[in-house]
Amino acid sequence: MINGRELCKNSDGSILLGTTRTELLKHTIRNWEFNRPPDMKRIPEIVEQLEKQDNVDGFVYLFMRDDDIFCYDGIHRIEALREIKNKMNHRIIVHYYPKYNEGVINSKFKSLNKCVPVPELYTKAQKELDKRDLIETIVKNITSEFSNMFKATYKPNIPHENRDNFTDKLQGVIETLHLYGKSKKDIIEVLMNFNEEQKCNVNKVNKLSVRQYNKCNENNCFLFITKNWDNQLIKYYRYNKYT
């Protein structure tokens, strides 16, 4: 149980708890398996903001399951709290379910995300976990390989991409081309081949500024030189008749 001041109990069994950064971080808090993993490129910006205030905005949503604590909304704020170097002991309001009820958590999660763009991938049922794991592994690989080409802003300028947009588009590519039977290695190879194709034909595909071209060349990443790179990838795959 997280130490803090109980503010109120709710009819659904949840508790509003006032606590502090020190008390919260005494616990190992895991990201819920149906929640998207934190985008670490967003963390420095959140850290910078938190260092200017002594409270955390909004609620952090947690639940207990099998003696472990999971976060299903607020994981970026939790990761940012871990990164803060000063001794500020932020005040935090936690919305906490001491007992796990998957139906209740799913309903709350969907309600919280109604107004937030969340990749469709993360709202599917358990049977989609294998597909999600495949995509997340590829996303992790590509965002690590080309980390300088990803931005936290939702609609970055060419030749950059946003991680969540990349996730959604990659999912669309895999579904359109029926690639779920392929291995992670095979799909990454398709992406890398497409990258080389874009690099060789960059002037035909899109007229980049000198600055844009240099950024691509320095990072050896030409994947995102068009906004509709996913459609271009689908055409490339079909034209080359991969099997």
N, C-alpha and C positions, 0 to 999 in steps of 0.2 A: 504494500500500500504506500502511496506517495504521501509524505508528511506535508501538512498544510492545514489551512483553516477551511472547514466545510461551510460553504456559503448557502447551499440549499440542496435538497434532494428532489429529483424530478419523478414524475409518475411512471416513466419508462425504466426506472431503476438506475438511471445515471445520476451523477453527483457533480455539482459545480464546486471546484476546489481552488482556493487561493493559495498559491505556493511560490517558491522562489527558484531562481536558476540553480542555486547550490543544491537544493533538495531534489529538484527534478533530475539533475545530471548525476545524482547518486545511483540512479537506476540505468540499466541497459535498456534503451528504448529501440525497438525494431520497427522497421517500416512494414505495414500490413501487406501481405502478398498480393492483394488486389489493387493496392495503391501504386501509382507510377513511382519509380525510384527518383530520388532527388536529383535535380539538375545542378551539379556542383558549380557551374559557371554563374549561377544566380547568388551563391552564398556570399561572396565578398561585398556585394551591394547591400544585402540584408545586414551583414555584420556592421558595415559603415553606418547604417541607419540606427541599429540597436545601440551602438556606442555613443549615440547622441541622446539617448533616453534611458529611463530606469524601469521601464515596463515593456512588456511584449504586447503588441497590438492584437486584438481579437482573441479567440479561444484556440487552445491546442487540444485536439480531440484524440483521446487515448482509450484503450480498453485492456483489461487483464484477461489472458487466456493461458491456462496451464502454468500459472505462476510467472508468466512473461508479460511484459507490457509492450503493446503495439500502438503505433500512431497511424491513423487513417486520414488525418488532415492536420497540417502544420509541420510536416517533416523538414521543410526548408528552414523554418524558424529554429527548430531543435538543432539542426546541423550548424546553423549560424551561431547559436549559443555556445556550442562546443568550441567554435573557432575564436571567440572573443578573448583578447589577451588581457584586458584590464580586469579589475577586481569588482566591477559593478555586479550587484546581486539582484538582477531584474525580477520584478514581480510578474507573475504569470497566472492567468486563469485557465484551469484545465477542465474540460468537459470529459468526465471519466465514467466508464462502465466497469464496475468491479467484477461483473460476471459477463462472460461472452455469450452473445446471442447473434448468430450470423445474419438472421433475417433483419433484426433491428439495426445492426451495423450497416448492412447493405443499403437499407432504406435511408439511413442517416447520411451515408456517403453520397448516394445519388442526389439527395436533397441539397447537400452542401455544394455539389458540383454542377447544379443546374445552370448557373450563370458563368461557369468557368470552362474554357475550352480544355477538355480532357480527351486524349486519344480514345477512340471507341474501344480500342484494345483493352482498356482497363475496366470496362464495365461489363465484360462478358463473364459467363459462368465458369465454374471450375474446369469444365471440359476443354476450355480454350487455353488453359495454363501452358500446355506444351507449345502451342503456337506463340504465346506471349514470351515464353522463355527463349525461344529461337530468335524472335525479333529483338528482345532486349539484349541478348548476347551480341547480335550483329550491331545494334546501335552502340553498345559499349565499345566494341572493337573500332568502329568507324569514328566515333567521337574522340576516342583516344588517339587513333592514328592521325587524325586531322583536327586536332583540338583547336587550332587557331582559326578554323573556318566556321566554328559554331559560336553564335551569339545568344545572349539571354533574351534580347528583344524579340517579340513575337514575329515580326516581319522584317528581318534584317535585309540589308542591301546585298545585291550580287557582288562578290561570289560567295557570300556567307549563307548559312542556314541556321534555323532554330531547331533545337533537339526534338521538341515535341512535334513540330512540323515534319521533321525527318522521319520520326517514328510513324506518323500517320501515312506519309507518302510511301514509305517502305512497305508498310502493311498492305497498302493498295496495290503496289507493284507485285508483291508476292501472291496476293489473292487473284489478281487479274491474270497472272502468268501461271497460276497453279503450281507454285514452287514449294508448298509446304512439305512435299515429299523429299525435297533436296536437303542436303546437309548445310550446316552453317558455313563450312569451308567452300562449298559450291556456290552459295549465294554471294559470299564475300568476293569470290573470284569473278562473278558476273559484274559486281560493282567496280572492281579494279580494272577489268577489261573495258568497261564503259568509260571509266576515268581516262584510260589511255586513248580511247577513241576520241573523247572530247578534247584531250590535250593535242592530239595530232590535227584535229579539224577545228580548233578554237576559232579561227577567223571566219570559217564558214558557218559555225553554229551561232556565234554571237560576237558582236564587235565590242571588245572590252577596252577600257581605258588602260593606259600604261600602268597606272597604279593597281588596277584590278588584275591585270595580267601578271604583274610582278608578285602580287599576293598569292595567286594560284601557283605560279612557278616556284616560288620559295617553299611552298608547302606541298608541292607536287599533288595538288588537289584541284581538279577541273570539273568535279561532279556537279557543282551548283552554279554554273555559268549561265543558266537560264532558270527562270522562276518555275517553269513546268518541266524541270529535269526528270521528274518521274515518268511523264508521258514519253519523253525522249528515250529514256531507258527501256520502256516497254517496246517501243518501235525498234530500238537497237537489238534487243533480245530476239524479237520475232524475225527480224531481217537476217540475223546470223544463224537462225534456226538451231538454237541450242537444244540439246536433248538431255 
